C-alpha cells in the first residue's frame, strides 16, 4: 500500500485531496479492503498519537475508494476526486 502512495506527487495539495487520491490509488492497485484499512489505520494513529483525527479525511478516503473502483488510470482518478470535491 505504501508503494502505491509513494508513486503519487502529493506536494501542494489539500489534505482532503491527498486522502482521496491516495485511497483511490490504493484501491486501484491493492483493492478496496486495503484502502479502507489504510485510511482507518491512519486516522486511528492520528487519534491516538500526535496527529489530528478528521472525519473529513475519512469522507475523502471513501470518495477515493469509490473513484478507484470506477476509474482505472491515474488521470481519471484525479478527475473523479475533483468532481467529488477533493
ZISUL-V304350 format. One record per helix or strand. SS is the DSSP state (h for helix, s for strand). FROM is the first residue (numbers start at 1). LEN is the number of residues. Records with the same first field share a line. If there is no record, write none. Layout:
SS = FROM-LEN + FROM-LEN
This chain:
h = 2-5 + 15-16 + 32-17 + 55-16 + 74-10
